[in-house]
Amino acid sequence: MSKFKFQPRWKEELVVTGDGGQFILELPMGILSAYLPTEEAWKSKSPDWARNQYSDLKQELEEWCRENKAKFYIDETAGVGIEGKWS
């Protein structure tokens, strides 16, 4: 069973919803691509409730990208949006 739901949004954002709330990942539409911070960067950028769920998120996001023909990148500079603020 999936822990996360993924919903693209018009601002080139991917809204991620889990049991503890929501956050946003970058989803450029020119070439559909999802960006996830590295595991180390995730520790300081992620919401508290999702901090220890990196490997599940990574696996489910990779699967979502395959199903939606999107490229998947792990990049330490990738942003995470929480409550309207990006880090």
NORKA-V338205 format. One record per residue. N is the residue number from 0. NEAR is the number of other ideal C-beta (glycine too) atoms within 12 Angstrom. D_LAST is the distance of its C-alpha to the last C-alpha in Angstrom with 1 decimal. Layout:
((N | NEAR | D_LAST) (N | NEAR | D_LAST))
This chain:
((0 | 7 | 28.8) (1 | 18 | 25.3) (2 | 23 | 22.6) (3 | 33 | 20.2) (4 | 20 | 20.9) (5 | 31 | 19.3) (6 | 18 | 19.8) (7 | 24 | 19.1) (8 | 18 | 18.4) (9 | 10 | 19.7) (10 | 16 | 16.5) (11 | 22 | 16.0) (12 | 25 | 13.9) (13 | 38 | 14.9) (14 | 26 | 15.0) (15 | 39 | 15.4) (16 | 23 | 17.6) (17 | 26 | 18.9) (18 | 16 | 21.1) (19 | 19 | 18.6) (20 | 20 | 16.8) (21 | 26 | 14.4) (22 | 39 | 11.0) (23 | 34 | 10.4) (24 | 46 | 10.4) (25 | 34 | 11.3) (26 | 34 | 15.1) (27 | 21 | 16.9) (28 | 18 | 20.4) (29 | 9 | 22.4) (30 | 15 | 22.8) (31 | 22 | 21.3) (32 | 25 | 18.7) (33 | 40 | 16.0) (34 | 35 | 13.1) (35 | 43 | 12.1) (36 | 32 | 10.3) (37 | 20 | 13.2) (38 | 21 | 14.4) (39 | 15 | 13.6) (40 | 21 | 9.9) (41 | 32 | 9.9) (42 | 19 | 11.3) (43 | 17 | 8.5) (44 | 31 | 5.7) (45 | 34 | 8.4) (46 | 28 | 10.4) (47 | 16 | 13.4) (48 | 19 | 15.9) (49 | 33 | 14.6) (50 | 24 | 13.9) (51 | 17 | 17.5) (52 | 28 | 17.9) (53 | 26 | 16.3) (54 | 18 | 19.7) (55 | 22 | 20.8) (56 | 37 | 17.7) (57 | 29 | 18.2) (58 | 18 | 21.9) (59 | 29 | 21.7) (60 | 40 | 19.2) (61 | 22 | 21.6) (62 | 19 | 24.4) (63 | 29 | 23.0) (64 | 27 | 22.4) (65 | 15 | 26.0) (66 | 15 | 27.4) (67 | 20 | 25.7) (68 | 12 | 26.5) (69 | 28 | 22.9) (70 | 23 | 21.7) (71 | 30 | 19.3) (72 | 24 | 17.0) (73 | 26 | 15.3) (74 | 23 | 13.1) (75 | 18 | 11.1) (76 | 16 | 9.1) (77 | 32 | 8.5) (78 | 28 | 5.4) (79 | 35 | 5.5) (80 | 28 | 6.4) (81 | 24 | 8.0) (82 | 12 | 10.9) (83 | 11 | 10.1) (84 | 12 | 6.8) (85 | 19 | 3.8) (86 | 21 | 0.0))
